[in-house]
Amino acid sequence: MKILFAAAEVAPLAKVGGMADVVGALPPILKKMGHDVRIIMPYYGVIPDKLKENPEWIWKGYAMFQEFDIFQTVLPGTDVPLYLVGHGAFIPARIYGGDDEDWRFTMFANAVAEFAWNYWKPNVIHCHDWHTGMIPVWMHQVSDIGTVFTIHNLAYQGPWRWFLDKITWTPWYMDAHNTMAGGIKYADRVNTVSPTYAQQICTPTYGEGLEGLLSFLKPWGILNGIDTDLENPATDTALVQNYSVETLDDRLANKIALQKELGLAVNPATFLIGMVGRLVEQKGLDLLLQTLERYLAYTDAQFVVLGTGERYYESQLWQIAARYPGRMSAQILFNSALSHRVYAGSDAFLMPSRFEPCGLSQLIALRYGSVPIVRRTGGLVDTVSFHDPIGQVGTGFCFDRYEPLDMYTCMVRAWESYRYTDAWRLLQERGMNSNFSWQSSADKYVQLYRSIPGLENV
């Protein structure tokens, strides 16, 4: 089967959220399964420094009265062909933002359609989020190219129909009010990145105004995976001490090193919670700010947060860290190596998300032996199970309601459980033995592709 992935982000070349990890990890697995898989993305100004060789120019096309170029290379570390859409709008060293964001990605989607029509025709175009939402609309008139539309985050829906009418060709049959709705309505198959989120977006609470359309279509829910070769504490070069589930005692050296690195009081027995991610409301930062100081005052725990986001949350976390020297560290930056040291050095990992389509951080935390503390929503429901110390089952600590008291109680329960070292060790081992590799997800994506009429036997 010939599959073309179209996305605004692809790891490791351009990454902001989980979409980049999916598009960077899934195609190599599908290629190993024997499929002809290729990726197309914008040629951002941040990409050249991340490539070992200059991409080869292969084709020139026209979209929205603009000339664009297609360059070819391979995704770093793989043998997957990568096409880069070259245009002046993508030259700045940024992925999102700017007054022209809607125009840039609509032009990118148009370029992908022209490329598929005129240069390399796939059996299916796998589109990701609103940036590629117009591709299924345009491909709706083509019978020999199927489309799959994956929803990573329904909250971002792209430009409205009236703006699309001004900048590009909108077919007479299109009656969707924005690009996200267009991708959902006209794709041959729609999926999202966890079974629970697929159910939740069919309700008014999580549907972002599209719950009626989604409940009618009944999207597939296919859980994301992680690259178990890349996310591996036994080989991770960012760590002070490598370890595995068989050598879990060696993990303690990473905790001590992290405490020293971040200016925390060095004490191996102190319960240390880590948090890595975007500092935005979706990730539960409003809950955290309401409970963190009380939690630090009540317990002897330490807390580390790493990430960037909204200025209000950044400044509030800085102030709390200043009031609790040696107990809390706020690292307001993006640092991939440090994030791995947080996973490897923390005893527990906090994800109190308001909503979470899938989430990759909790999967990495499980892999590294950091016990997740999560709210039961979206993919967190599908990946973290409730810890029962009597039955010795479960992989983490969970709370249901999006309320400060519920989160606080869950964090205290984790702190108290940490005292029981034997049970905690078994809890870590269960998490590290969980299998969240991409292979199972890749098999389900192949089933999804082949469920499209005409592709059953391709």
N, C-alpha and C positions, 0 to 999 in steps of 0.2 A: 504494500500500500504506500502511496506517495502522500506525505503529510507535510503541510507548511504551517509552522507556528508563527503567528504574527502578534507581537507584543511591544509595549512601550519600554519594558524593562527586561533585561536578561543578565543574570549573574554569570560571570563576575565582572562584566563590562559596565553595566549600569544598574544599580540596585538602590531602591528606596524601601520597598516592602516585600512581602512574601511572594508576590507574583514573579519577581526576578528569580527567586530560588526555584520555583516550579518550572519556569521556561528554561532555566539553565540545567536542571537535573533530569526532567522527564524525557526530552528528546534523545539523549545518549542511551538511555535504557531501551527506548523503542527501536533505536537503530541496531542495538545488539540483538534485538528480537527479530531482525531481518527486514525492517521497514525502511523505506527511503525517506528519511526525516530531515527537514531543513528549517532554518529559522530566518525570519526577516524582522529587522528593527531599525529605528532611526540611527543615523550616523552622527551621534552626539559629539560635541567637542571634547568630552572627557574620555572618549574611546581610544584615540590614536596612541596615547601613552601606555595603554594596557595591552597593546598588540605587539608581538615580536616582529612582525613583518607588515609592510604596507599592503592593504587589501588591493585586489586587482579589479580595475574597472571592467565591467562586462556589458552594460546596457544603459541606454538613455531613454527616458519616457517622459510623458506629459500628463499632468493632472491639475485640474483647477487653474488652467491657463498658466501653469508653472512647468518649467523644465526641471527634471530631477535625474540623478545618476544612481545606478546600482553598482555597488562594489561587492566583491566576493572574498571571503576568507573562511577560516574555520573557528568554531567556538573554542577558546583556549582550554587546553587540557583534554580535548575530545577530537573526534574525527567528523563531527557534525558540521555540514556546510552552513555558513552564516552569510546572509545578504544584508547589506547596510544601505539604507536609503539616504543618499546625499542631497542636501538642499541647504541653502543659506540659513533657513530658520532653525536648523539643528546645530549650527556651528557654536553657539554659546555653550560654555561648560556647565550646563544645567539640564535636568531632565524635565521637571515640572515647573510651573510658575510662569509669570509674565502675562501681559495682556493678550498675547497671541496664542495662548495655550490651546484654546478650542480650534483655532485655525490650523495650527501646526499638526495636531493629531488627526484632524479630518483630512488634511492633505496626505498624511502618512497612510491612512486607511485607503484613500483613493489610489495612492501609488502602489500599494499592495495588490489592489484589485487589477490595476493595469498590468502589473508584473505577472499575475496569475493568468490573465487572459492572453497575454502576448509573448511571454518568455518561457516560464516554466509552469505547466499546468499540473497541479496536484489533484489527487482524488478528494482530499478534504483540506480545508483551511481551518486551523484551530485558532480561534480568536480569543483574546483575553481582555476583559473589562471594556469600559466605554470607549477607550481610545481606538478600538477596532470595531466598534458597534455598527458602523455603516457597511462593513464588508458583507455580512449576511444579507443586508438589504439589497445591495447591488447584485450579489450572487444568487438572489432569489429567482432571477430570470434565466439562470444558467442551469441546465439540467445535469451536466456532467461534473460539477464541482460541488461537493457537499460542504457544509459549514457546521462547526461546533463552537458554541459560545460559552466560555467559562466565566462565571461571576466570582471575582475575588473579593470585591467590596461594593455592595449595592448602594452605599451611601453616596458615592461619586458617580453621577449619571451623564455628564457631558453636556454639550450645547443643546439648546432647545431647537425645535423644528423651524421656527421663524428665522433663526440665525443660520441654520443649515441651508434654507432656501436662498439666502443671500450669497453664500460662499461656495456652494457646490451643487451638484446635480442630485435632486431628490426625486426618485421615481414617482410616477402618478399613483402607484398602489401603496406607497408608504403612508401609513396613518399613525405612526408612533410619534410621541411628543418630544422625545429626545433620543440621543444615540444609544443609551443603555436600553431603553425600551425597544428601539429598533433592532438591536442585536438579539434581544430575547425573543421578540416576536417572529423574526424572519430566519433565524438560524434553524437548521435541520434538527439539532439537538442542543439542549441547554443543560449545563451542570454547574454545580458549585463545589467548594473544596472540602466539604464534610457532610455526612448524612444528616446530622442534626441541624446544621445551618440551612440545608435544602428544605427542611420542614419549617424552620422558623421564618424564612423569608416569604412563606405563603400566608403569614398572619399580619394583621395591621401593625403589631408591635415592631416587627423587623422588616416589613415589606417595603418601606420607603415609598409608599404610594403605588407600588407595582404588585401588591399582593394578589389582586384579582387575576391579573395576567399570569402570574407565576403559579397560583393554585390551579389554574386551568391547564397549564402546560406540564406541571409536576416535574420539576427539574431533577436530574440525577444528582446524587451526592457521592462524590469520590474523594476520599480522604487523601490529603497531601502526605508525602513522605519526606525523608531527609536523605542526604548523601551520606551513607554510613561510612564511606571511606574518608570523606573530608571531615565529618563530625565524629572523630574517633579519639577518645582520651588516651588510647594506647599508642598513638602515633602523632598526636597534635604537637607541633613544634612551638606553639605559643605557651605551653605549660612548663612550669618549673620541674615537675615530676610526672612522667607518664604512668598510667595505671590502667587496669581493666577490672572487670567484675571479680576475677580470680585474685587480683592483687589490690583489693580495695583499701587496705591499710596504707598503701603508698599515697593515697589521695590527700591525706592530712597535710603533707608538705605544701600542697597548693593553697590550702586554706591559710597556713601560716604566712606564706609568701604574699598572698593577697592582702592580709591584714597589714603587713609591713609596707607594701607598695602604696596602699591607700590611707595610711596614717591611722589605722584602727589599733586599739589596744590588742597586743598579741596575746591571745589566750586560746589554745586549741579547743578548750571545753565550752567556749561561748557560742551560743546559737547564732549563726550568721545567715541572714536572708539577702538574696540578690534579686535585682530587677533590671532587665535590659529591654529597651524598646523605645518607641516614639512616645514622647511625653505629651499626650493628647487625651481628651476626655474619653474617647473610645476605649482606651487602655485602663480606665478606672482610676485616673489620677485624682478625680474629685473625691472618691472614697478614701484614697490613700492620705490625702491632706487632712481629712477629718479624723483619721484614726492613728496616724503614725506617731505623733508626739505622745499620745496617751499610751500607746503600746511600748514606746521606748521608756516611758516613766514607770510603767508597771513591771516590765521585765528587765533582764540584763542583756537582752539580745542586741546584736549589731545589725546594721542595715546598709546596703550598698545599692545605689541606683546609677545606671549608665544609660545615657541617651540624650537626644535633643528633641525639641518640640515647641510648644507654645510658651512664650516668654513668661506668662504668669506662673505656670507650673515650674519652670526652671528656677525662677527667683524664689518661690516658696520653698522648694527643696533645698536650695542654697542656704536659706535662712535657718531652716530646721537643722541642717548639718552643722551650722555655726553654733547653734545652741547645744549640740550634743557632740563635742569633739571627742574623738576616740571611739565613738559609738556609731556614727553615721558618716558616710562619704557620698557626696553628690558629684558624679563625674558627668558634667554637661558637655558631652562630646560624642563623636562617632569613632569608635576604635574597635575594629574586629578582633584583634589579638587580645585586647583587654576583656572583651565580652566572653571569649573562651575561658579566660582565667577566672571570670566571675562564675561561669557555669561550673568550672572544676573546683573552685574554692569555697563556694557557698554551700551551706547545709540544705537550704530550701530556696525555691525560686517562686516569686510572687507574680501572678497574672490575674488581677481582679477585673477583667474586661467587662465593659458594658455589653458589647457584642464582639464576637470573634469568629469570622468565617471558618478558619481552621486553626491558625496559630502554628508557628514552627518552634518558637522559643521553648514551649513546654516539652516538645519532642527532644530537642537538644539537651534540655535540663535532665530529662529522664536518662538519656544516653550517657550523660556525664555524672550521674549519681546525685544530682541535686533534686530534692523531693519537691514537686510542684504544689503550690497553694493557689487554687484557681476558683473562679466562679463558674458554676455549671451553665455554660452557654456555648452554642455553636460547636466548633471542633474540640473545645475543651472537654465537653461531655463525652466525645467519642474517643479521647486519648488518655484521660486521667480518671481512674476509678477510685472510689471512696476507700480510704484506709481503715480496715477493721483489724485492730490489734489482737482480738481474741481469735478470730478465724484465720488471721495471717493472710489476708487477701487485700488487694487494692494497691495503688501506686502513688497516691497523693492525698491532699486535704482539700475538700470541696465545700463551697457554700452556695446557696441557691439565690436568695433574694439580693437585689442590688441595693443593699443597705449597709451603712457604716458598722452597725452593731454585729451584723452577720459576718462581715469580713474580719472585724476585730476578734470575735470569738474563735473563728477558724485559725487565725494567726496564733492566738494564745494556745489553742489546742495543739498546734504543731510544735510550739515552744515547749510545752509540757511533755509531749511525746518524745522529744529529743533526749530527755533524761534517761529513757529506757534504751540503752545502747544496743542491746541484742536485737530488740524488735526493730529499732531504726536501721540497723545493718540489713536485716531481711527486707525491709521496705526499700532501701536503696537497691538491693540486688534484684528485686522484682522489677523495678523501673529500668535498670540497666539491661535486663534480659528481655524487655519488650522489643518487639520487632516492628519498626516503622520505616523500613526500607521502601524504595520506590517500586520494587518489583510487583508487589500485589496491586498497587495503584495503576501501574502500567498495563497490567492484564485487564483491568476494568475499563481503562481508556480505549483499549483495542475493542472490547465489547461494545463500547459506546459508538466508536466509529463504524463498526460493522452493523450496528442497528439502523444506520441510515439506509433507506431504500436504494438499491443499486450497488451497495458496497459490501453486501453480505459475503461474497466469495473473493473479494479483491485481496 
